[in-house]
Amino acid sequence: MIKAYKMQLDGNIDIPCNISCVSFDIKYYSRYQRIYNDCFREMRTALDIKPYDFLNDISQIYNKTNDIFLFIKDGNIIGSVACYGNEIDDLIVAPEYQHKGYGKQLILWAIHYIRSKNAEPITLHAADWNKRAVSLYKSLGFKIIETEIIN
């Protein structure tokens, strides 16, 4: 059983974003795949969601690449975020760069990007298991508007 939250940004956030992201490019796929699986493996394993390494072929994201953005610094993918209309999804930070504020910057980047497209209200989903992510989202003004139980 998985408890997940649908969260919505409540109000106007006026925190500057200190990064810029680039559109996904196929040349980054193998590095993106490693980071994606590294970021979700622990949760998928703990919740027994198989396969534990979900992303195994470019075809799984091929139709979504226009909505995936990468934060690259010194030639390294630090993290990524997907913006599907008004929804933020798949926010990931490479394990070696976690706990340095990049997740917060990626979510801020996504908020500013979605707002530039006038796509509101801004929403996202988070598993209750990922307490750090839920806490981050709440600290930025997201409120839980729905709780789902997934079997």
C-alpha atoms as a printed R data frame, in Angstrom:
    type eleno elety resid chain resno      x      y       z
1   ATOM     1    CA   MET     A     1  0.000  0.000   0.000
2   ATOM     2    CA   ILE     A     2  1.352  3.408  -1.030
3   ATOM     3    CA   LYS     A     3  0.095  6.667   0.391
4   ATOM     4    CA   ALA     A     4  0.557  9.547  -2.041
5   ATOM     5    CA   TYR     A     5 -0.374 13.193  -1.929
6   ATOM     6    CA   LYS     A     6 -1.554 15.536  -4.611
7   ATOM     7    CA   MET     A     7 -0.178 18.925  -3.657
8   ATOM     8    CA   GLN     A     8 -0.975 22.368  -4.983
9   ATOM     9    CA   LEU     A     9  0.942 25.607  -4.672
10  ATOM    10    CA   ASP     A    10 -1.054 27.853  -2.388
11  ATOM    11    CA   GLY     A    11 -0.522 31.515  -3.133
12  ATOM    12    CA   ASN     A    12  2.242 33.430  -4.825
13  ATOM    13    CA   ILE     A    13  5.817 32.438  -4.133
14  ATOM    14    CA   ASP     A    14  8.386 35.174  -4.510
15  ATOM    15    CA   ILE     A    15 11.642 33.294  -4.008
16  ATOM    16    CA   PRO     A    16 14.238 33.828  -6.721
17  ATOM    17    CA   CYS     A    17 15.632 30.876  -8.630
18  ATOM    18    CA   ASN     A    18 19.421 30.800  -8.948
19  ATOM    19    CA   ILE     A    19 19.745 28.182 -11.691
20  ATOM    20    CA   SER     A    20 18.778 27.730 -15.306
21  ATOM    21    CA   CYS     A    21 17.817 24.488 -16.959
22  ATOM    22    CA   VAL     A    22 18.094 23.239 -20.517
23  ATOM    23    CA   SER     A    23 15.738 21.068 -22.507
24  ATOM    24    CA   PHE     A    24 16.435 17.351 -22.439
25  ATOM    25    CA   ASP     A    25 18.699 16.127 -25.208
26  ATOM    26    CA   ILE     A    26 19.031 12.491 -26.221
27  ATOM    27    CA   LYS     A    27 22.822 12.714 -25.766
28  ATOM    28    CA   TYR     A    28 22.211 12.908 -21.999
29  ATOM    29    CA   TYR     A    29 19.982  9.834 -21.825
30  ATOM    30    CA   SER     A    30 22.449  7.338 -20.309
31  ATOM    31    CA   ARG     A    31 23.464  9.757 -17.532
32  ATOM    32    CA   TYR     A    32 19.842 10.780 -16.971
33  ATOM    33    CA   GLN     A    33 18.805  7.111 -16.772
34  ATOM    34    CA   ARG     A    34 21.440  6.399 -14.107
35  ATOM    35    CA   ILE     A    35 20.435  9.406 -12.006
36  ATOM    36    CA   TYR     A    36 16.707  8.694 -12.409
37  ATOM    37    CA   ASN     A    37 17.082  5.089 -11.281
38  ATOM    38    CA   ASP     A    38 19.491  6.030  -8.471
39  ATOM    39    CA   CYS     A    39 16.963  8.558  -7.163
40  ATOM    40    CA   PHE     A    40 13.890  6.328  -7.258
41  ATOM    41    CA   ARG     A    41 15.431  2.914  -6.459
42  ATOM    42    CA   GLU     A    42 15.358  3.293  -2.669
43  ATOM    43    CA   MET     A    43 11.696  4.301  -2.617
44  ATOM    44    CA   ARG     A    44 10.635  1.686  -5.182
45  ATOM    45    CA   THR     A    45 12.495 -0.994  -3.215
46  ATOM    46    CA   ALA     A    46 11.067  0.087   0.149
47  ATOM    47    CA   LEU     A    47  7.543  0.141  -1.289
48  ATOM    48    CA   ASP     A    48  8.185 -3.042  -3.313
49  ATOM    49    CA   ILE     A    49  7.336 -1.381  -6.634
50  ATOM    50    CA   LYS     A    50  8.895 -3.499  -9.338
51  ATOM    51    CA   PRO     A    51 10.973 -3.098 -11.331
52  ATOM    52    CA   TYR     A    52 13.157 -1.270  -8.826
53  ATOM    53    CA   ASP     A    53 15.084  0.342 -11.693
54  ATOM    54    CA   PHE     A    54 12.117  1.547 -13.688
55  ATOM    55    CA   LEU     A    55 13.764  3.503 -16.495
56  ATOM    56    CA   ASN     A    56 15.427  1.012 -18.814
57  ATOM    57    CA   ASP     A    57 14.746  2.269 -22.335
58  ATOM    58    CA   ILE     A    58 14.558  5.686 -24.012
59  ATOM    59    CA   SER     A    59 11.143  4.724 -25.421
60  ATOM    60    CA   GLN     A    60  9.688  5.144 -21.901
61  ATOM    61    CA   ILE     A    61 10.310  8.890 -22.001
62  ATOM    62    CA   TYR     A    62 10.673  9.580 -25.723
63  ATOM    63    CA   ASN     A    63  7.276 11.309 -26.032
64  ATOM    64    CA   LYS     A    64  7.946 13.305 -22.843
65  ATOM    65    CA   THR     A    65 11.391 14.720 -23.603
66  ATOM    66    CA   ASN     A    66 10.032 18.146 -24.604
67  ATOM    67    CA   ASP     A    67  8.839 18.539 -21.010
68  ATOM    68    CA   ILE     A    68 11.985 17.319 -19.234
69  ATOM    69    CA   PHE     A    69 14.586 19.876 -18.208
70  ATOM    70    CA   LEU     A    70 18.123 19.335 -16.973
71  ATOM    71    CA   PHE     A    71 20.261 21.390 -14.637
72  ATOM    72    CA   ILE     A    72 23.822 20.956 -15.860
73  ATOM    73    CA   LYS     A    73 26.863 22.413 -14.132
74  ATOM    74    CA   ASP     A    74 30.447 21.950 -15.307
75  ATOM    75    CA   GLY     A    75 29.241 19.310 -17.778
76  ATOM    76    CA   ASN     A    76 27.529 17.221 -15.084
77  ATOM    77    CA   ILE     A    77 23.805 16.624 -14.746
78  ATOM    78    CA   ILE     A    78 23.052 17.874 -11.249
79  ATOM    79    CA   GLY     A    79 19.342 17.200 -11.497
80  ATOM    80    CA   SER     A    80 16.219 17.291 -13.578
81  ATOM    81    CA   VAL     A    81 12.565 18.228 -13.417
82  ATOM    82    CA   ALA     A    82  9.625 17.575 -15.719
83  ATOM    83    CA   CYS     A    83  6.874 20.135 -16.289
84  ATOM    84    CA   TYR     A    84  3.716 18.699 -17.856
85  ATOM    85    CA   GLY     A    85  1.365 21.629 -18.311
86  ATOM    86    CA   ASN     A    86  0.756 22.808 -14.747
87  ATOM    87    CA   GLU     A    87  2.202 19.676 -13.084
88  ATOM    88    CA   ILE     A    88  5.718 19.266 -11.736
89  ATOM    89    CA   ASP     A    89  6.980 15.684 -11.917
90  ATOM    90    CA   ASP     A    90 10.122 13.563 -11.601
91  ATOM    91    CA   LEU     A    91 12.199 16.058  -9.651
92  ATOM    92    CA   ILE     A    92 15.554 14.336  -9.224
93  ATOM    93    CA   VAL     A    93 18.984 15.336  -7.955
94  ATOM    94    CA   ALA     A    94 21.990 13.107  -8.535
95  ATOM    95    CA   PRO     A    95 22.896 11.434  -5.217
96  ATOM    96    CA   GLU     A    96 26.328 13.047  -5.110
97  ATOM    97    CA   TYR     A    97 24.703 16.523  -5.258
98  ATOM    98    CA   GLN     A    98 21.886 15.967  -2.768
99  ATOM    99    CA   HIS     A    99 21.565 18.010   0.450
100 ATOM   100    CA   LYS     A   100 23.081 21.099  -1.221
101 ATOM   101    CA   GLY     A   101 19.880 22.999  -2.073
102 ATOM   102    CA   TYR     A   102 19.625 21.868  -5.696
103 ATOM   103    CA   GLY     A   103 16.234 20.217  -5.193
104 ATOM   104    CA   LYS     A   104 14.821 23.491  -3.907
105 ATOM   105    CA   GLN     A   105 16.323 25.372  -6.838
106 ATOM   106    CA   LEU     A   106 14.882 22.872  -9.319
107 ATOM   107    CA   ILE     A   107 11.391 23.190  -7.842
108 ATOM   108    CA   LEU     A   108 11.686 26.988  -7.924
109 ATOM   109    CA   TRP     A   109 12.845 26.821 -11.545
110 ATOM   110    CA   ALA     A   110  9.827 24.647 -12.395
111 ATOM   111    CA   ILE     A   111  7.427 27.032 -10.636
112 ATOM   112    CA   HIS     A   112  8.803 30.018 -12.562
113 ATOM   113    CA   TYR     A   113  8.741 28.066 -15.841
114 ATOM   114    CA   ILE     A   114  5.117 26.948 -15.403
115 ATOM   115    CA   ARG     A   115  4.056 30.439 -14.382
116 ATOM   116    CA   SER     A   116  5.706 31.831 -17.525
117 ATOM   117    CA   LYS     A   117  3.311 29.590 -19.486
118 ATOM   118    CA   ASN     A   118  0.308 30.812 -17.421
119 ATOM   119    CA   ALA     A   119 -0.486 27.237 -16.428
120 ATOM   120    CA   GLU     A   120 -1.945 27.384 -12.944
121 ATOM   121    CA   PRO     A   121 -2.693 26.067 -10.385
122 ATOM   122    CA   ILE     A   122  0.692 24.364 -10.051
123 ATOM   123    CA   THR     A   123  0.436 20.799  -8.774
124 ATOM   124    CA   LEU     A   124  2.670 17.836  -8.033
125 ATOM   125    CA   HIS     A   125  2.442 14.389  -6.481
126 ATOM   126    CA   ALA     A   126  4.607 13.010  -3.700
127 ATOM   127    CA   ALA     A   127  4.709  9.706  -1.890
128 ATOM   128    CA   ASP     A   128  4.267  9.962   1.865
129 ATOM   129    CA   TRP     A   129  7.340  7.706   2.089
130 ATOM   130    CA   ASN     A   130  9.485 10.584   0.766
131 ATOM   131    CA   LYS     A   131  9.210 12.778   3.869
132 ATOM   132    CA   ARG     A   132 12.073 15.068   2.789
133 ATOM   133    CA   ALA     A   133 10.366 15.908  -0.499
134 ATOM   134    CA   VAL     A   134  6.981 16.481   1.146
135 ATOM   135    CA   SER     A   135  8.644 18.748   3.709
136 ATOM   136    CA   LEU     A   136 10.434 20.722   0.973
137 ATOM   137    CA   TYR     A   137  7.238 21.202  -0.998
138 ATOM   138    CA   LYS     A   138  5.342 22.354   2.089
139 ATOM   139    CA   SER     A   139  8.127 24.822   2.952
140 ATOM   140    CA   LEU     A   140  7.644 26.400  -0.480
141 ATOM   141    CA   GLY     A   141  3.892 26.815  -0.075
142 ATOM   142    CA   PHE     A   142  2.460 23.574  -1.440
143 ATOM   143    CA   LYS     A   143 -0.572 22.212   0.399
144 ATOM   144    CA   ILE     A   144 -1.917 18.679   0.343
145 ATOM   145    CA   ILE     A   145 -5.247 18.787  -1.480
146 ATOM   146    CA   GLU     A   146 -5.820 15.055  -1.927
147 ATOM   147    CA   THR     A   147 -4.534 11.798  -0.461
148 ATOM   148    CA   GLU     A   148 -4.475  8.613  -2.485
149 ATOM   149    CA   ILE     A   149 -3.942  5.057  -1.340
150 ATOM   150    CA   ILE     A   150 -2.454  2.925  -4.108
151 ATOM   151    CA   ASN     A   151 -2.426 -0.844  -3.746
